[in-house]
C-alpha cells in the first residue's frame, strides 16, 4: 500500500484597507511543482508557505504581523492517502470499528448501494477524525482511502504554538496517536480483514454462494444461469478467494 502526507495550514492576517482580519489558507499539496503531484517533506511545505504568503502579490494589501515561522495556527489538517485496490469497503468498515470508543460518536455515511463512503468522528473540544473513499470523493485517481485528522486551534496552541514548531516526527506521532486503534485493526490477519466487512451487495452474494456450495457438498446440483454464474465469478475474483468458506 502506498501512502503520502497532505496538509492544510490556516492563519489569521490583517488586511490593510479596510483594517479587518482575514483567514489565510495554504495547501502545500496544491502548489504547482515541475515534478508534478507528489508527497513533499515538511521543510518543503514550510518553505512554500514562506514563498507564497510574504510575496509581493500579497504585500500590497496584507499586513504581516509576524514571520511565517512565528505564526500561530488557526487550523491544521493532516491526511494520509493509502491505496486500497479491491479492499476499500473492507478498510472503511474496519476503520469504523477502530474509531469507536467511550464518549465518541462515530458517524458512517453510506451510498444508495449500502457501500461506505466515509466514516467520521466529530468532537467539540478534540480534533475531528475522518476516513473516506478519496477516489469516490475526488472522482479521479486509483482506489484509495484518506485518513484525516483536523487539528483545531485549542489543540494546536497546546501542542504546536507556532508554525515553526512543526516537525516531521511530531506530526507523525500526532497522527498515529489519533489513529492507533484503527492501525491496530488494519494490521490484523487477512481473514479478519474480510470477515463480514463486505458491501451489502457482496453480503447478499456471499450468502447465495454459501448456500450453493453447501448444497453441492451434499450432492445436490443445480444449473446456474449465466448471469448468476457471472456474478459469482466476479465475487471470487474481486476478493481473491477460492471459495466462500475461506471467509468464515
Helices and strands as residue ranges (DSSP letters): E 3-15, E 20-26, G 28-30, H 42-53, H 56-59, E 62-63, G 68-70, E 75-83, H 88-99, E 106-110, E 116-121, E 128-133, H 134-138, E 144-151, H 153-159, G 163-165, H 168-186, H 190-194, H 200-217, H 226-239, G 244-247
